[in-house]
């Protein structure tokens, strides 16, 4: 995880909170497409194939992942539920 940029780590932590790409973008003020580009780069850097493996790696490396300090009280105003 040390090879990740600070923005990439923010994205990993947001994913570990269970957020969708759209919600990660809202939380970090990024477009959903930008989140996807970052995820592609993160997967390549860490040698993982999907978000499940990435989140498992994050929990193994950092233990319990809590919300980012600057986004801890973030509210999703008007957010729609998404089902995979």
C-alpha positions in Angstrom: 0.0 0.0 0.0 3.0 2.3 0.4 3.2 2.6 -3.4 -0.2 4.4 -3.5 -0.6 8.1 -3.7 -2.5 9.8 -0.9 -5.6 10.2 -3.2 -5.5 6.5 -4.0 -5.3 5.6 -0.3 -8.4 7.8 0.3 -10.2 5.9 -2.4 -9.2 2.6 -0.8 -10.4 3.7 2.6 -13.7 4.9 1.1 -14.2 1.5 -0.6 -13.4 -0.3 2.7 -16.3 1.7 4.2 -18.5 -0.1 1.6 -19.1 2.9 -0.7 -19.9 2.5 -4.4 -17.8 4.2 -7.0 -20.5 6.9 -7.3 -20.5 7.5 -3.6 -16.7 7.5 -3.4 -16.8 10.2 -6.0 -19.4 12.3 -4.1 -17.4 11.9 -0.9 -14.1 12.9 -2.4 -15.5 15.4 -4.9 -14.5 13.3 -8.0 -16.4 12.1 -11.0 -17.3 8.5 -11.1 -15.1 8.1 -14.1 -12.1 9.5 -12.2 -12.7 7.0 -9.4 -12.7 4.2 -12.0 -9.4 5.4 -13.4 -7.9 5.5 -9.9 -9.2 2.0 -9.2 -7.6 0.7 -12.3 -4.2 2.2 -11.3 -4.6 0.9 -7.7 -5.4 -2.6 -9.0 -2.3 -2.6 -11.2 0.0 -1.2 -8.4 -1.2 -3.8 -5.9 -1.7 -6.7 -8.2 -5.3 -7.3 -7.2 -8.1 -8.1 -9.7 -11.2 -6.6 -8.0 -12.6 -4.3 -5.3 -13.2 -7.3 -3.0 -9.6 -8.3 -3.0 -8.6 -4.7 -2.6 -10.8 -4.2 0.5 -9.5 -7.5 2.0 -6.0 -6.3 1.5 -6.8 -2.9 3.0 -8.3 -4.6 6.1 -5.3 -7.0 6.4 -2.8 -4.1 6.1 -4.6 -1.4 8.2 -6.9 -3.5 10.4 -10.2 -1.8 11.1 -10.7 1.0 8.5 -12.6 4.0 9.9 -13.9 7.0 8.0 -11.5 9.6 6.8 -11.2 12.5 9.3 -12.2 15.2 6.8 -15.2 13.2 5.5 -16.4 11.5 8.7 -19.6 13.6 8.9 -20.3 13.5 5.2 -24.0 13.2 4.3 -25.3 11.9 1.0 -28.0 14.5 0.3 -30.4 13.1 -2.2 -28.4 10.0 -2.7 -30.2 7.2 -4.5 -30.0 3.5 -3.4 -28.0 1.3 -5.8 -28.3 -2.4 -6.0 -25.5 -4.5 -7.7 
